[in-house]
Amino acid sequence: MIRGIGVDMVCISEIKRLLNLDTTKGSFERRTFTQAEQDIASSHHNQAEYYATRFASKEAVTKSIAPLCSRTGYDLRIVETLNREDGSPYVNITEPLKSILEEIQVDTLHISITTEGDFATAFAIACFEGE
């Protein structure tokens, strides 16, 4: 059963600007992305695009679960999007995210990410597939 949906679009050049504007070298990345996401971005051919897709994913997941949740905010780093061997993205369920998902009866998060020109878009579906 679908419990929530969320979509977000991010301007890649804005993420690039934020990365270049960062006067404390890496604070934007450290405050926003998990260590695994940062490690992958460091070897990605287009870091701004990679970070934009991950930021859009964090926002789309948030939008899919926020209406179900009593919490008013959380650290975006609890939403970690990685890729399977075939390249498809998935949301890695971290312990803090798992706690929220259990509270709102969501056991599966589906994510789709795409880029076109200067935009990265993510679409999330929060489901309860249960027993």
Secondary structure, 3 states (H helix, E strand, C coil): CEEEEEEEEEEHHHHHHHHHHCCCCCHHHHHHCCHHHHHHHHCCCCHHHHHHHHHHHHHHHHHHHHHHCCCCCCCHHHEEEEECCCCCEEEEECHHHHHHHHHCCCCEEEEEEEEECCEEEEEEEEECCCC
